[in-house]
Amino acid sequence: MAIETSNAATLMEIAPRVSEFRRFMRVFFKRWVVVIGLAILLLIFIAAIFAPWIAPYDPYKIATGAALEQPSAKHWLGTDRIGRDSFSRVIYGSRTALEVGFITVAIASIIGILLGMLAGFSGGWFYIIIMRAVDTLMCFPGLILFMFLSAVLGNGVRNVIIALSIGTIAQYVRVMCGLTLSLKQNDYIMAEISIGAGSFRTMLKHILPNAFPPLIVLMTMQLGTLILAEAALGFLGMGIVPPMAAWGSMVNDSYIYLQTNPWLCFAPGIAIFLVVFAFNMVGDGLRDALDPRLRGLI
């Protein structure tokens, strides 16, 4: 028995220690679809940041004499019905999509995480009120709720962000509340509470850091969903409307020319597909890399 224990201890000393960062990178880049998604996101970010230098024309400049031109070396994707360069508008549309997605996720996650953590940790009447309100919001299908809120608030970037934030908060509250209820039963948290540690100190020092990996995955996947929802509202004429460059409103503005000028509709549609695909793949890769069940296998 002593010999076996000694051998086991020797093997543990000899076995190389793999850092958490290396393990994360190995799992995250293991699947080629995640790498493709990351490359697509990199291109989208570059296009959004450097849009004034990449776009060949002003996306808002009207030239009625050049309306509905065919794709050419001068206009790669042709021009729309009032002569605006479609390629430039697709590039500027990436700015709108990322702006709406990231601001909405920031607002919804901050409010939702705070409410969910407080509800799960405090319990009692506060938990009942918050969770019943969340249940009420989650009774409505996502797109129907977004449409209702957009109809009440009106068009525009700010109102779309507010509508999407309100409709998304419930998911963060539910996830964070469940994580808090699970984490606060751990011995080290119960021991800290028993010695008189404050509730806010315990939540910020122990609950939030341990709950952050699943929340990062949720945020990443929500970005694709919210960009798709913003495009859907724009297509229905209830979100961001012309003249602002937004992919959904561009599809709505050009689908009537689908037979004669199909690229006007396909270009923003493909952009929506690529960015949603990329965020979903990256979120899936983050989920695999942050899953503690894989730590001993990779």
C-alpha positions as semicolon CSV with decimal commas, in nm:
position;residue;x (nm);y (nm);z (nm)
1;M;0,000;0,000;0,000
2;A;0,285;0,235;0,086
3;I;0,455;0,158;-0,246
4;E;0,137;0,233;-0,444
5;T;0,091;0,562;-0,260
6;S;0,451;0,655;-0,330
7;N;0,414;0,573;-0,700
8;A;0,097;0,779;-0,726
9;A;0,269;1,074;-0,562
10;T;0,565;1,039;-0,797
11;L;0,336;1,036;-1,104
12;M;0,158;1,348;-0,981
13;E;0,492;1,525;-0,948
14;I;0,611;1,414;-1,293
15;A;0,283;1,500;-1,477
16;P;0,310;1,842;-1,642
17;R;0,085;2,110;-1,506
18;V;-0,128;2,269;-1,776
19;S;-0,231;2,630;-1,712
20;E;-0,597;2,724;-1,726
21;F;-0,527;2,967;-2,010
22;R;-0,361;2,699;-2,224
23;R;-0,645;2,458;-2,153
24;F;-0,899;2,724;-2,248
25;M;-0,718;2,810;-2,574
26;R;-0,680;2,441;-2,666
27;V;-1,049;2,368;-2,624
28;F;-1,169;2,697;-2,774
29;F;-0,970;2,661;-3,099
30;K;-1,027;2,286;-3,128
31;R;-1,326;2,319;-3,367
32;W;-1,274;2,479;-3,708
33;V;-1,621;2,639;-3,711
34;V;-1,525;2,842;-3,404
35;V;-1,212;2,967;-3,581
36;I;-1,422;3,062;-3,886
37;G;-1,671;3,242;-3,662
38;L;-1,390;3,432;-3,492
39;A;-1,244;3,532;-3,829
40;I;-1,584;3,658;-3,948
41;L;-1,627;3,863;-3,631
42;L;-1,281;4,011;-3,677
43;L;-1,373;4,122;-4,030
44;I;-1,705;4,267;-3,909
45;F;-1,530;4,463;-3,633
46;I;-1,271;4,596;-3,877
47;A;-1,546;4,703;-4,118
48;A;-1,740;4,876;-3,838
49;I;-1,439;5,057;-3,690
50;F;-1,283;5,168;-4,017
51;A;-1,607;5,220;-4,212
52;P;-1,525;5,582;-4,315
53;W;-1,200;5,463;-4,474
54;I;-1,327;5,133;-4,620
55;A;-1,657;5,253;-4,769
56;P;-1,594;5,400;-5,115
57;Y;-1,890;5,642;-5,098
58;D;-2,102;5,833;-4,852
59;P;-2,380;5,584;-4,761
60;Y;-2,633;5,866;-4,726
61;K;-2,557;6,059;-5,045
62;I;-2,854;6,053;-5,283
63;A;-2,791;6,041;-5,658
64;T;-3,122;5,988;-5,836
65;G;-2,949;5,985;-6,173
66;A;-2,760;5,670;-6,070
67;A;-3,057;5,479;-5,923
68;L;-3,064;5,098;-5,946
69;E;-2,734;5,063;-6,126
70;Q;-2,598;4,715;-6,187
71;P;-2,289;4,593;-5,996
72;S;-1,971;4,725;-6,155
73;A;-1,616;4,826;-6,073
74;K;-1,756;5,164;-5,966
75;H;-2,035;5,024;-5,746
76;W;-1,954;4,669;-5,635
77;L;-2,310;4,594;-5,522
78;G;-2,485;4,846;-5,741
79;T;-2,701;5,129;-5,611
80;D;-3,042;5,138;-5,447
81;R;-3,358;5,307;-5,570
82;I;-3,233;5,657;-5,487
83;G;-2,875;5,607;-5,603
84;R;-2,698;5,531;-5,275
85;D;-2,403;5,291;-5,294
86;S;-2,517;4,955;-5,154
87;F;-2,169;4,833;-5,060
88;S;-2,107;5,144;-4,849
89;R;-2,443;5,103;-4,677
90;V;-2,371;4,738;-4,595
91;I;-2,041;4,841;-4,435
92;Y;-2,203;5,116;-4,230
93;G;-2,481;4,874;-4,138
94;S;-2,225;4,671;-3,943
95;R;-2,178;4,972;-3,716
96;T;-2,549;4,990;-3,647
97;A;-2,577;4,615;-3,581
98;L;-2,283;4,602;-3,339
99;E;-2,389;4,922;-3,164
100;V;-2,739;4,791;-3,098
101;G;-2,613;4,445;-3,001
102;F;-2,342;4,548;-2,756
103;I;-2,532;4,834;-2,589
104;T;-2,839;4,615;-2,546
105;V;-2,637;4,329;-2,397
106;A;-2,459;4,572;-2,163
107;I;-2,782;4,725;-2,033
108;A;-2,975;4,398;-2,005
109;S;-2,689;4,204;-1,846
110;I;-2,605;4,466;-1,582
111;I;-2,966;4,508;-1,472
112;G;-3,052;4,138;-1,505
113;I;-2,742;4,013;-1,322
114;L;-2,796;4,258;-1,037
115;L;-3,165;4,170;-0,994
116;G;-3,103;3,795;-1,029
117;M;-2,819;3,796;-0,778
118;L;-3,018;3,997;-0,524
119;A;-3,326;3,779;-0,570
120;G;-3,135;3,452;-0,537
121;F;-2,927;3,561;-0,241
122;S;-3,190;3,743;-0,037
123;G;-3,493;3,522;-0,109
124;G;-3,822;3,605;0,057
125;W;-4,067;3,854;-0,088
126;F;-3,805;4,018;-0,311
127;Y;-3,737;3,683;-0,478
128;I;-4,110;3,623;-0,531
129;I;-4,175;3,967;-0,686
130;I;-3,873;3,958;-0,919
131;M;-3,926;3,602;-1,039
132;R;-4,299;3,648;-1,098
133;A;-4,222;3,957;-1,307
134;V;-3,965;3,752;-1,501
135;D;-4,219;3,475;-1,556
136;T;-4,463;3,733;-1,694
137;L;-4,207;3,864;-1,943
138;M;-4,106;3,515;-2,052
139;C;-4,467;3,421;-2,125
140;F;-4,448;3,624;-2,447
141;P;-4,253;3,501;-2,751
142;G;-3,939;3,709;-2,794
143;L;-4,017;3,869;-3,130
144;I;-4,378;3,946;-3,031
145;L;-4,255;4,121;-2,716
146;F;-3,996;4,319;-2,914
147;M;-4,260;4,424;-3,166
148;F;-4,499;4,535;-2,893
149;L;-4,234;4,740;-2,713
150;S;-4,113;4,894;-3,040
151;A;-4,470;4,987;-3,134
152;V;-4,513;5,159;-2,798
153;L;-4,176;5,337;-2,797
154;G;-4,149;5,419;-3,166
155;N;-3,868;5,395;-3,422
156;G;-3,505;5,493;-3,380
157;V;-3,184;5,343;-3,244
158;R;-3,247;5,449;-2,884
159;N;-3,599;5,308;-2,872
160;V;-3,489;4,982;-3,036
161;I;-3,216;4,942;-2,774
162;I;-3,464;5,008;-2,493
163;A;-3,717;4,762;-2,637
164;L;-3,459;4,487;-2,685
165;S;-3,311;4,548;-2,339
166;I;-3,648;4,516;-2,165
167;G;-3,727;4,200;-2,359
168;T;-3,389;4,041;-2,278
169;I;-3,350;4,122;-1,907
170;A;-3,563;3,826;-1,798
171;Q;-3,314;3,569;-1,929
172;Y;-3,025;3,720;-1,735
173;V;-3,234;3,741;-1,418
174;R;-3,336;3,376;-1,439
175;V;-2,986;3,248;-1,517
176;M;-2,818;3,459;-1,248
177;C;-3,080;3,373;-0,988
178;G;-3,033;3,001;-1,052
179;L;-2,655;3,031;-1,030
180;T;-2,680;3,231;-0,708
181;L;-2,912;2,978;-0,546
182;S;-2,665;2,703;-0,632
183;L;-2,346;2,887;-0,534
184;K;-2,467;3,023;-0,201
185;Q;-2,504;2,664;-0,072
186;N;-2,128;2,605;-0,099
187;D;-1,946;2,556;0,229
188;Y;-1,701;2,845;0,186
189;I;-1,983;3,094;0,128
190;M;-2,188;2,963;0,420
191;A;-1,877;2,983;0,638
192;E;-1,816;3,344;0,539
193;I;-2,177;3,436;0,610
194;S;-2,157;3,262;0,950
195;I;-1,862;3,476;1,059
196;G;-2,054;3,794;0,980
197;A;-1,947;3,884;0,628
198;G;-2,174;4,137;0,458
199;S;-2,414;4,026;0,188
200;F;-2,283;4,264;-0,078
201;R;-1,923;4,166;-0,007
202;T;-2,012;3,798;-0,041
203;M;-2,203;3,852;-0,364
204;L;-1,936;4,065;-0,528
205;K;-1,636;3,865;-0,405
206;H;-1,763;3,508;-0,440
207;I;-2,101;3,478;-0,616
208;L;-2,039;3,702;-0,918
209;P;-1,687;3,577;-1,012
210;N;-1,798;3,212;-0,997
211;A;-2,112;3,282;-1,201
212;F;-1,934;3,484;-1,468
213;P;-1,828;3,205;-1,713
214;P;-2,187;3,092;-1,791
215;L;-2,291;3,457;-1,818
216;I;-2,018;3,529;-2,075
217;V;-2,151;3,245;-2,290
218;L;-2,506;3,380;-2,259
219;M;-2,395;3,732;-2,354
220;T;-2,207;3,610;-2,661
221;M;-2,500;3,408;-2,790
222;Q;-2,741;3,690;-2,709
223;L;-2,544;3,925;-2,934
224;G;-2,634;3,722;-3,242
225;T;-2,996;3,690;-3,132
226;L;-3,031;4,062;-3,069
227;I;-2,873;4,159;-3,401
228;L;-3,119;3,926;-3,574
229;A;-3,408;4,076;-3,372
230;E;-3,300;4,430;-3,466
231;A;-3,289;4,328;-3,832
232;A;-3,635;4,171;-3,804
233;L;-3,779;4,489;-3,653
234;G;-3,613;4,697;-3,926
235;F;-3,756;4,469;-4,195
236;L;-4,104;4,510;-4,046
237;G;-4,064;4,888;-4,038
238;M;-4,079;4,897;-3,655
239;G;-3,711;4,946;-3,576
240;I;-3,435;5,147;-3,738
241;V;-3,570;5,302;-4,056
242;P;-3,404;5,483;-4,349
243;P;-3,205;5,690;-4,409
244;M;-2,989;5,530;-4,139
245;A;-2,792;5,233;-4,271
246;A;-2,929;4,917;-4,105
247;W;-2,935;4,571;-4,257
248;G;-3,299;4,493;-4,175
249;S;-3,434;4,816;-4,319
250;M;-3,213;4,767;-4,628
251;V;-3,376;4,429;-4,692
252;N;-3,720;4,586;-4,644
253;D;-3,633;4,869;-4,881
254;S;-3,505;4,643;-5,160
255;Y;-3,705;4,318;-5,151
256;I;-3,944;4,454;-5,416
257;Y;-3,647;4,450;-5,658
258;L;-3,566;4,086;-5,583
259;Q;-3,617;3,975;-5,944
260;T;-3,436;4,262;-6,115
261;N;-3,169;4,361;-5,856
262;P;-3,140;4,063;-5,617
263;W;-2,800;4,169;-5,475
264;L;-2,963;4,468;-5,305
265;C;-3,153;4,225;-5,086
266;F;-2,900;3,942;-5,069
267;A;-2,603;4,154;-4,953
268;P;-2,753;4,274;-4,620
269;G;-2,923;3,935;-4,575
270;I;-2,591;3,752;-4,607
271;A;-2,432;4,002;-4,367
272;I;-2,702;3,926;-4,108
273;F;-2,652;3,552;-4,156
274;L;-2,274;3,574;-4,120
275;V;-2,271;3,785;-3,804
276;V;-2,538;3,573;-3,631
277;F;-2,356;3,253;-3,733
278;A;-2,025;3,392;-3,607
279;F;-2,158;3,495;-3,265
280;N;-2,333;3,160;-3,220
281;M;-2,018;2,964;-3,310
282;V;-1,797;3,173;-3,082
283;G;-2,050;3,138;-2,800
284;D;-2,057;2,763;-2,855
285;G;-1,677;2,754;-2,838
286;L;-1,676;2,957;-2,517
287;R;-1,930;2,720;-2,365
288;D;-1,707;2,421;-2,440
289;A;-1,392;2,595;-2,318
290;L;-1,549;2,718;-1,993
291;D;-1,729;2,392;-1,912
292;P;-1,561;2,255;-1,596
293;R;-1,648;1,898;-1,701
294;L;-1,389;1,927;-1,980
295;R;-1,103;2,040;-1,758
296;G;-0,990;1,692;-1,674
297;L;-1,031;1,562;-2,031
298;I;-0,839;1,815;-2,240
